[in-house]
Amino acid sequence: MTRVTTGLDVLVADPGLIRGRRWALLANHAAVTRTLDPARGVLAAAAGPPARIFAPEHGLDGVAQDMETVDDERDGLTGAPVRSLYGATASTLRPRPEDLGGIDILLVDLPDIGSRYYTFAATMDAVMAGCEADGVQLLVLDRPNPIGGVRREGGPVTPGCESFVSQIPTPIRHGLTLGEIALLLRRERYGNLELGVTACRDWSRAAWWDETTLPWVPPSPNMPTLETAALYPGLCLIEATNLSEGRGTTRPFHLIGAPWADAEGVTAGLRALDPPGVAFRAVRFRPQFGKHAGRVCSGVELHVTDRVSLEPVALGLQLLRVFHDLNRGSFSWRAEPYEFVSEVPALDLLTGSPAARRCIEDGTPFAPLFDEWRHWVSAFEDTLDGILLYHP
Protein backbone atom coordinates (compact mmCIF):
# COMPACT_ATOMS: atom_id res chain seq x y z
CA MET A 1 0.00 0.00 0.00
CA THR A 2 1.03 3.60 -0.63
CA ARG A 3 0.05 6.56 1.50
CA VAL A 4 -1.70 8.79 -1.02
CA THR A 5 -2.42 12.47 -0.38
CA THR A 6 -5.53 13.97 -1.97
CA GLY A 7 -5.68 17.37 -3.58
CA LEU A 8 -7.73 18.59 -0.63
CA ASP A 9 -5.03 17.67 1.86
CA VAL A 10 -2.41 19.29 -0.36
CA LEU A 11 -4.35 22.57 -0.40
CA VAL A 12 -5.13 22.47 3.33
CA ALA A 13 -1.40 22.16 4.03
CA ASP A 14 -0.75 25.31 1.94
CA PRO A 15 -3.96 27.35 1.52
CA GLY A 16 -2.28 30.44 0.12
CA LEU A 17 -4.03 29.96 -3.21
CA ILE A 18 -7.42 30.84 -1.70
CA ARG A 19 -6.51 32.92 1.34
CA GLY A 20 -7.74 36.49 0.91
CA ARG A 21 -9.94 35.54 -2.06
CA ARG A 22 -13.70 35.15 -2.31
CA TRP A 23 -14.05 31.40 -2.85
CA ALA A 24 -16.86 28.93 -3.40
CA LEU A 25 -16.95 25.14 -3.23
CA LEU A 26 -18.64 22.35 -5.18
CA ALA A 27 -18.56 19.35 -2.84
CA ASN A 28 -20.56 16.94 -0.72
CA HIS A 29 -20.25 15.03 2.54
CA ALA A 30 -17.66 12.61 1.12
CA ALA A 31 -15.16 15.41 0.40
CA VAL A 32 -13.08 14.84 3.52
CA THR A 33 -9.46 14.97 4.59
CA ARG A 34 -7.46 11.88 5.49
CA THR A 35 -8.62 12.45 9.08
CA LEU A 36 -12.27 12.56 7.93
CA ASP A 37 -12.76 16.29 8.45
CA PRO A 38 -15.15 17.86 5.89
CA ALA A 39 -13.54 19.92 3.16
CA ARG A 40 -15.74 22.95 3.73
CA GLY A 41 -14.81 23.04 7.42
CA VAL A 42 -11.04 22.77 7.10
CA LEU A 43 -10.94 25.19 4.17
CA ALA A 44 -13.06 27.70 6.07
CA ALA A 45 -10.69 27.42 9.03
CA ALA A 46 -7.73 28.05 6.74
CA ALA A 47 -9.11 30.82 4.52
CA GLY A 48 -12.40 32.08 5.96
CA PRO A 49 -15.90 30.84 5.15
CA PRO A 50 -16.93 30.15 1.53
CA ALA A 51 -19.11 32.66 -0.28
CA ARG A 52 -21.28 29.81 -1.50
CA ILE A 53 -21.40 26.04 -1.60
CA PHE A 54 -22.73 24.11 -4.58
CA ALA A 55 -24.15 20.63 -3.96
CA PRO A 56 -24.51 17.82 -6.55
CA GLU A 57 -27.13 15.07 -6.82
CA HIS A 58 -27.97 13.57 -3.39
CA GLY A 59 -27.28 16.95 -1.70
CA LEU A 60 -24.52 18.32 0.47
CA ASP A 61 -25.08 15.66 3.14
CA GLY A 62 -25.68 12.82 0.67
CA VAL A 63 -29.04 11.81 2.08
CA ALA A 64 -31.30 12.16 -1.00
CA GLN A 65 -31.95 9.07 -3.09
CA ASP A 66 -31.30 8.84 -6.83
CA MET A 67 -33.21 11.38 -8.92
CA GLU A 68 -34.70 12.93 -5.77
CA THR A 69 -35.12 16.71 -5.84
CA VAL A 70 -32.77 18.57 -3.51
CA ASP A 71 -33.61 22.12 -2.36
CA ASP A 72 -31.29 25.02 -1.61
CA GLU A 73 -30.35 25.36 2.06
CA ARG A 74 -27.83 26.93 4.41
CA ASP A 75 -24.83 24.98 5.60
CA GLY A 76 -24.90 24.52 9.36
CA LEU A 77 -21.13 24.05 9.52
CA THR A 78 -19.93 27.19 7.73
CA GLY A 79 -23.09 29.30 7.51
CA ALA A 80 -22.69 29.56 3.73
CA PRO A 81 -25.69 29.42 1.40
CA VAL A 82 -25.94 26.09 -0.42
CA ARG A 83 -27.11 26.11 -4.02
CA SER A 84 -28.48 22.74 -5.11
CA LEU A 85 -27.46 21.69 -8.60
CA TYR A 86 -30.01 18.90 -8.62
CA GLY A 87 -33.48 20.38 -8.31
CA ALA A 88 -36.87 19.63 -9.81
CA THR A 89 -36.07 20.56 -13.43
CA ALA A 90 -33.16 20.22 -15.83
CA SER A 91 -32.52 23.97 -15.57
CA THR A 92 -31.28 23.47 -11.98
CA LEU A 93 -28.38 21.28 -13.13
CA ARG A 94 -26.22 24.32 -13.87
CA PRO A 95 -25.40 27.39 -11.79
CA ARG A 96 -27.11 30.68 -12.57
CA PRO A 97 -24.97 33.73 -13.38
CA GLU A 98 -25.97 35.30 -10.06
CA ASP A 99 -24.68 32.20 -8.23
CA LEU A 100 -21.18 32.95 -9.46
CA GLY A 101 -21.29 36.70 -9.08
CA GLY A 102 -18.41 38.11 -7.03
CA ILE A 103 -16.60 34.77 -6.73
CA ASP A 104 -12.87 34.77 -7.48
CA ILE A 105 -12.22 31.03 -7.43
CA LEU A 106 -14.45 27.95 -7.29
CA LEU A 107 -13.03 24.77 -5.78
CA VAL A 108 -14.31 21.34 -6.86
CA ASP A 109 -13.91 18.35 -4.54
CA LEU A 110 -16.32 15.60 -5.59
CA PRO A 111 -15.40 11.95 -4.92
CA ASP A 112 -16.11 10.24 -8.24
CA ILE A 113 -16.32 6.47 -8.77
CA GLY A 114 -15.01 6.08 -12.30
CA SER A 115 -18.20 5.80 -14.37
CA ARG A 116 -19.48 8.21 -17.03
CA TYR A 117 -23.03 8.17 -15.74
CA TYR A 118 -22.18 8.84 -12.12
CA THR A 119 -23.45 12.40 -12.27
CA PHE A 120 -20.80 14.32 -10.33
CA ALA A 121 -18.56 14.82 -13.38
CA ALA A 122 -21.56 16.15 -15.33
CA THR A 123 -22.21 18.63 -12.53
CA MET A 124 -18.59 19.72 -12.69
CA ASP A 125 -18.99 20.16 -16.46
CA ALA A 126 -21.95 22.50 -15.91
CA VAL A 127 -19.99 24.49 -13.35
CA MET A 128 -17.03 24.75 -15.72
CA ALA A 129 -19.32 26.26 -18.36
CA GLY A 130 -20.61 28.82 -15.86
CA CYS A 131 -17.13 29.71 -14.64
CA GLU A 132 -15.85 30.23 -18.17
CA ALA A 133 -18.80 32.48 -19.02
CA ASP A 134 -18.37 34.59 -15.87
CA GLY A 135 -14.58 34.68 -15.73
CA VAL A 136 -14.29 32.67 -12.50
CA GLN A 137 -11.17 30.59 -11.91
CA LEU A 138 -11.82 26.90 -11.22
CA LEU A 139 -9.59 24.61 -9.18
CA VAL A 140 -10.16 20.85 -8.95
CA LEU A 141 -8.91 19.16 -5.78
CA ASP A 142 -8.18 15.76 -7.25
CA ARG A 143 -8.77 12.32 -5.79
CA PRO A 144 -7.81 8.83 -7.01
CA ASN A 145 -10.18 6.93 -9.26
CA PRO A 146 -11.45 4.34 -6.74
CA ILE A 147 -11.55 1.49 -9.29
CA GLY A 148 -8.17 2.31 -10.81
CA GLY A 149 -7.09 4.39 -13.75
CA VAL A 150 -5.97 1.67 -16.16
CA ARG A 151 -9.06 -0.19 -17.43
CA ARG A 152 -11.66 1.42 -19.71
CA GLU A 153 -14.86 -0.03 -21.13
CA GLY A 154 -17.85 1.10 -23.18
CA GLY A 155 -18.55 3.18 -26.26
CA PRO A 156 -19.11 6.79 -27.25
CA VAL A 157 -22.22 8.92 -26.94
CA THR A 158 -23.92 9.28 -30.32
CA PRO A 159 -26.12 12.23 -31.41
CA GLY A 160 -29.57 12.08 -29.88
CA CYS A 161 -28.41 10.24 -26.76
CA GLU A 162 -26.89 13.19 -24.92
CA SER A 163 -28.16 13.71 -21.37
CA PHE A 164 -27.05 14.34 -17.81
CA VAL A 165 -25.81 10.72 -17.64
CA SER A 166 -24.06 10.88 -21.02
CA GLN A 167 -22.59 14.36 -20.84
CA ILE A 168 -18.92 13.48 -20.48
CA PRO A 169 -16.96 12.54 -23.67
CA THR A 170 -15.40 9.38 -22.23
CA PRO A 171 -16.03 5.63 -22.19
CA ILE A 172 -18.52 4.37 -19.61
CA ARG A 173 -15.71 3.15 -17.35
CA HIS A 174 -13.40 6.04 -18.05
CA GLY A 175 -10.24 5.30 -16.04
CA LEU A 176 -9.70 9.00 -15.28
CA THR A 177 -9.72 11.16 -12.19
CA LEU A 178 -12.05 14.14 -11.90
CA GLY A 179 -9.07 16.43 -12.41
CA GLU A 180 -8.16 14.64 -15.64
CA ILE A 181 -11.77 14.87 -16.81
CA ALA A 182 -11.63 18.61 -16.15
CA LEU A 183 -8.48 18.91 -18.29
CA LEU A 184 -10.20 16.92 -21.05
CA LEU A 185 -13.29 19.13 -20.89
CA ARG A 186 -11.22 22.30 -21.04
CA ARG A 187 -9.51 21.03 -24.17
CA GLU A 188 -12.77 19.95 -25.78
CA ARG A 189 -15.20 22.65 -24.60
CA TYR A 190 -13.81 25.40 -22.38
CA GLY A 191 -10.66 26.76 -23.94
CA ASN A 192 -11.02 30.14 -22.21
CA LEU A 193 -11.51 28.75 -18.71
CA GLU A 194 -8.80 29.47 -16.15
CA LEU A 195 -8.42 25.94 -14.76
CA GLY A 196 -6.09 24.45 -12.20
CA VAL A 197 -5.82 20.94 -10.79
CA THR A 198 -4.26 20.24 -7.41
CA ALA A 199 -3.08 16.71 -8.09
CA CYS A 200 -2.93 13.81 -5.66
CA ARG A 201 0.50 12.83 -4.44
CA ASP A 202 1.86 9.30 -4.75
CA TRP A 203 -1.11 7.72 -6.55
CA SER A 204 -0.35 5.08 -9.18
CA ARG A 205 -2.99 4.59 -11.89
CA ALA A 206 -3.19 0.89 -11.21
CA ALA A 207 -4.01 1.36 -7.51
CA TRP A 208 -7.56 0.86 -6.25
CA TRP A 209 -8.93 2.94 -3.39
CA ASP A 210 -8.18 0.34 -0.72
CA GLU A 211 -4.52 0.45 -1.80
CA THR A 212 -4.18 4.16 -1.01
CA THR A 213 -4.73 3.99 2.80
CA LEU A 214 -7.40 6.69 2.38
CA PRO A 215 -10.71 6.17 4.23
CA TRP A 216 -13.73 5.14 2.17
CA VAL A 217 -16.75 7.42 2.61
CA PRO A 218 -19.81 6.38 0.56
CA PRO A 219 -20.20 9.25 -1.95
CA SER A 220 -23.93 8.54 -2.43
CA PRO A 221 -26.58 6.56 -0.52
CA ASN A 222 -26.30 3.44 -2.69
CA MET A 223 -22.53 3.29 -3.01
CA PRO A 224 -21.68 1.70 0.34
CA THR A 225 -18.48 -0.15 -0.60
CA LEU A 226 -15.64 -0.23 -3.08
CA GLU A 227 -16.99 -3.50 -4.47
CA THR A 228 -20.23 -1.70 -5.27
CA ALA A 229 -18.21 0.85 -7.22
CA ALA A 230 -16.49 -1.97 -9.13
CA LEU A 231 -19.86 -3.31 -10.30
CA TYR A 232 -21.55 0.03 -10.91
CA PRO A 233 -20.27 0.76 -14.47
CA GLY A 234 -22.36 -2.19 -15.65
CA LEU A 235 -24.99 -2.76 -13.00
CA CYS A 236 -26.26 0.83 -13.22
CA LEU A 237 -27.75 -0.31 -16.54
CA ILE A 238 -30.43 -2.15 -14.52
CA GLU A 239 -31.94 1.30 -13.83
CA ALA A 240 -33.11 1.30 -17.46
CA THR A 241 -35.54 -1.58 -16.76
CA ASN A 242 -38.34 -2.65 -14.45
CA LEU A 243 -35.90 -4.84 -12.51
CA SER A 244 -34.85 -3.84 -9.01
CA GLU A 245 -31.15 -2.99 -8.90
CA GLY A 246 -31.13 -3.69 -5.16
CA ARG A 247 -31.95 -0.18 -3.96
CA GLY A 248 -33.80 -0.46 -0.70
CA THR A 249 -31.57 -3.36 0.42
CA THR A 250 -28.15 -3.54 2.03
CA ARG A 251 -26.70 -4.82 -1.27
CA PRO A 252 -27.46 -2.24 -3.99
CA PHE A 253 -26.09 -3.21 -7.43
CA HIS A 254 -25.35 -6.70 -6.10
CA LEU A 255 -28.97 -7.89 -5.84
CA ILE A 256 -30.93 -7.86 -9.12
CA GLY A 257 -34.45 -9.16 -9.59
CA ALA A 258 -38.21 -8.72 -9.66
CA PRO A 259 -41.27 -10.50 -8.22
CA TRP A 260 -41.83 -12.32 -11.52
CA ALA A 261 -38.21 -13.29 -12.28
CA ASP A 262 -36.92 -16.86 -12.55
CA ALA A 263 -34.07 -16.80 -10.03
CA GLU A 264 -32.73 -20.28 -10.75
CA GLY A 265 -33.04 -19.87 -14.51
CA VAL A 266 -31.28 -16.50 -14.50
CA THR A 267 -28.49 -17.81 -12.28
CA ALA A 268 -27.97 -20.86 -14.48
CA GLY A 269 -27.95 -18.69 -17.59
CA LEU A 270 -25.33 -16.35 -16.18
CA ARG A 271 -23.16 -19.19 -14.95
CA ALA A 272 -23.28 -20.72 -18.43
CA LEU A 273 -21.91 -17.48 -19.87
CA ASP A 274 -19.10 -17.57 -17.28
CA PRO A 275 -18.13 -13.87 -17.35
CA PRO A 276 -14.76 -13.14 -15.73
CA GLY A 277 -14.33 -11.99 -12.16
CA VAL A 278 -17.81 -12.68 -10.80
CA ALA A 279 -19.89 -15.50 -9.31
CA PHE A 280 -23.68 -15.80 -9.04
CA ARG A 281 -26.18 -17.02 -6.44
CA ALA A 282 -29.93 -17.43 -6.86
CA VAL A 283 -31.61 -15.24 -4.27
CA ARG A 284 -34.83 -13.74 -2.93
CA PHE A 285 -34.86 -10.27 -1.42
CA ARG A 286 -37.37 -7.60 -0.41
CA PRO A 287 -36.55 -3.95 -1.14
CA GLN A 288 -37.74 -1.51 1.50
CA PHE A 289 -37.98 1.33 -1.04
CA GLY A 290 -37.47 1.86 -4.74
CA LYS A 291 -38.74 -0.52 -7.38
CA HIS A 292 -40.94 -3.35 -6.03
CA ALA A 293 -40.76 -1.93 -2.50
CA GLY A 294 -42.21 -4.31 0.07
CA ARG A 295 -42.45 -7.21 -2.39
CA VAL A 296 -40.29 -10.31 -2.45
CA CYS A 297 -38.13 -10.32 -5.57
CA SER A 298 -36.49 -13.33 -7.19
CA GLY A 299 -33.19 -12.90 -8.92
CA VAL A 300 -29.46 -13.14 -8.55
CA GLU A 301 -26.76 -11.89 -6.22
CA LEU A 302 -23.38 -10.95 -7.71
CA HIS A 303 -20.15 -11.74 -5.87
CA VAL A 304 -16.93 -10.21 -7.21
CA THR A 305 -14.21 -12.87 -7.27
CA ASP A 306 -11.52 -11.02 -9.24
CA ARG A 307 -11.95 -7.27 -9.61
CA VAL A 308 -9.00 -6.97 -12.00
CA SER A 309 -10.49 -9.27 -14.65
CA LEU A 310 -14.07 -8.07 -14.06
CA GLU A 311 -15.67 -6.42 -17.12
CA PRO A 312 -18.65 -4.66 -15.53
CA VAL A 313 -20.19 -3.10 -18.65
CA ALA A 314 -20.21 -6.35 -20.58
CA LEU A 315 -21.50 -8.10 -17.46
CA GLY A 316 -24.39 -5.66 -17.07
CA LEU A 317 -25.51 -6.15 -20.66
CA GLN A 318 -25.22 -9.93 -20.45
CA LEU A 319 -27.31 -9.88 -17.29
CA LEU A 320 -29.98 -7.79 -19.01
CA ARG A 321 -30.09 -10.22 -21.91
CA VAL A 322 -30.59 -13.23 -19.63
CA PHE A 323 -33.40 -11.55 -17.68
CA HIS A 324 -34.98 -10.33 -20.94
CA ASP A 325 -34.90 -13.74 -22.62
CA LEU A 326 -36.13 -15.75 -19.62
CA ASN A 327 -38.90 -13.38 -18.56
CA ARG A 328 -40.53 -12.28 -21.81
CA GLY A 329 -43.87 -10.62 -21.15
CA SER A 330 -42.77 -9.40 -17.72
CA PHE A 331 -39.41 -7.75 -18.38
CA SER A 332 -39.66 -4.24 -19.81
CA TRP A 333 -37.58 -1.14 -20.37
CA ARG A 334 -38.08 1.80 -18.05
CA ALA A 335 -41.21 3.77 -18.96
CA GLU A 336 -40.70 6.75 -16.63
CA PRO A 337 -38.47 9.74 -17.48
CA TYR A 338 -34.82 9.14 -16.70
CA GLU A 339 -32.66 12.04 -15.52
CA PHE A 340 -35.12 14.60 -16.97
CA VAL A 341 -35.36 12.83 -20.36
CA SER A 342 -38.53 11.04 -21.46
CA GLU A 343 -38.24 10.70 -25.25
CA VAL A 344 -35.12 8.48 -25.38
CA PRO A 345 -34.94 5.00 -23.78
CA ALA A 346 -32.89 5.09 -20.59
CA LEU A 347 -30.58 2.31 -21.78
CA ASP A 348 -29.68 4.37 -24.85
CA LEU A 349 -28.82 7.33 -22.60
CA LEU A 350 -26.64 5.17 -20.39
CA THR A 351 -24.81 3.23 -23.11
CA GLY A 352 -24.67 6.22 -25.46
CA SER A 353 -26.58 4.71 -28.39
CA PRO A 354 -29.45 2.33 -29.27
CA ALA A 355 -27.01 -0.40 -30.31
CA ALA A 356 -26.88 -2.42 -27.07
CA ARG A 357 -30.65 -2.28 -26.60
CA ARG A 358 -31.18 -3.50 -30.14
CA CYS A 359 -28.82 -6.41 -29.58
CA ILE A 360 -30.93 -7.49 -26.62
CA GLU A 361 -34.27 -7.00 -28.37
CA ASP A 362 -33.15 -8.70 -31.61
CA GLY A 363 -31.14 -11.48 -30.00
CA THR A 364 -28.00 -10.61 -31.93
CA PRO A 365 -24.51 -11.22 -30.51
CA PHE A 366 -22.81 -8.54 -28.43
CA ALA A 367 -19.37 -9.47 -29.77
CA PRO A 368 -19.32 -7.10 -32.79
CA LEU A 369 -20.52 -4.21 -30.62
CA PHE A 370 -17.93 -4.94 -27.93
CA ASP A 371 -15.20 -5.10 -30.60
CA GLU A 372 -16.34 -1.74 -31.95
CA TRP A 373 -16.24 -0.27 -28.44
CA ARG A 374 -12.74 -1.65 -27.81
CA HIS A 375 -11.47 0.00 -30.99
CA TRP A 376 -13.08 3.28 -29.95
CA VAL A 377 -11.55 3.06 -26.46
CA SER A 378 -8.13 2.50 -28.00
CA ALA A 379 -8.57 5.59 -30.19
CA PHE A 380 -9.79 7.56 -27.15
CA GLU A 381 -6.68 6.59 -25.20
CA ASP A 382 -4.53 7.93 -28.04
CA THR A 383 -6.03 11.39 -27.39
CA LEU A 384 -4.99 11.55 -23.73
CA ASP A 385 -1.53 13.06 -24.16
CA GLY A 386 -1.35 16.09 -21.89
CA ILE A 387 -4.44 14.96 -19.95
CA LEU A 388 -3.12 12.16 -17.75
CA LEU A 389 -1.59 13.37 -14.49
CA TYR A 390 -0.49 10.05 -13.00
CA HIS A 391 1.79 7.19 -14.04
CA PRO A 392 0.88 3.49 -14.15
C-alpha positions, 0 to 999 in steps of 0.5 A: 500500500502507498500513503496517497495524499488527496488534492484537498489535503495538499491545499489544506497544508498550503492554503495560500491559493485561496486565502484572501480571495472570495471562494466557493466550493462544489462538494458533498459530505464525502469530500473529507481529509485523510482524518475525515474532516469535511472539506468545507470546514477545514478550508473555512478554518484556513481561509475564511468561510466560503461565499457559496457552496454548490451541492450535486445530486444527493445533496450536500449531506448525501441523504437524498436518493437517486433522482430525488429533488434537492432544495437550496439550504444553508450549511450549518457548519460554515453558515454559507448558502448552499445552491443545489445543482439537482433540483426539480427541473433540468434547468437546476443542473447548472449554476445561474450567473448570479450564483457565481457573481463576485466569486474569485475562485471555485473549488471542486472536490467531488469523490467520483467512482469512475463511471461516465453516468455517475453524475458528479462529473456532469455537474462539474462540467456544468460548473465549468461552463458557468465559470468560463462564461463569468470569468471565474477561476476553477480549481479541482482538488483531485482524488484517485479513481477508486476502481483504478485508472488503467481499465476502460470499457464502453462506447461513445455517446452518439447524437440524440443520446446526450443527457445528464448521464451521457454528458462526459466525452469518455467511455462508460468506465473512463479510467480518469480522475475528476481532475483529468476529466476537467483537463479533457473538458477544457480542451474539448469545450472550455478553452477560455476557462482558467483551470487548475488541478491540485493533483494527488500525491503518490497515486499510481494509476493501477491502484484501487482505493483500498490500496491508497490507505485513504478512508472510504466514505460512501459518496452517495446513498447506494454506493456503500463499498468499493466493491459496489463501485467496481460493479456500478459501471455495468450494474447501473444499466439495470436502472433502465428496466423494471428490474430492481437494482437492489436499492432499498436493500443492504446490497445495492447493485449486487442484488438484481431481480423482480417478483416475476423473475426466474431466479434459478433460470437467471443464475444458471444462464449467467453461470453458463456465460461464465463472465470473468471476475464474478460468481452468481447465487440465486436469491430472494430479497425484499426492497424496503424502497425503490422498485418493487418496494415491500415485495419479495423479488427473485433474482441473482446476487453478484459476488466479485471474485476477481476485480482486476479481470471483471468487465462490468459493462459487458457483465451488465448487458449480459445480465440484461439479456438473460433476464430479458430472454427468460422473462418475456412478457414481464421484463420491460424497459423503463417507462418513466423519465430518466434524468429529466429525459422522457423521449429516449430509452434510458438504456440508450442514454446510459450506453450512449446509443441504441445499439446495445438495446437493439442487440438485446431485443433482436437477439443478436450477438454482443461481440461485434458491438464490444469489438467496436467499443474496444477500438473506440476506447483504443482511439480515445486513449490515443487522445490523452496526451497532456491529460493524464496526471499520473503514471501506471 
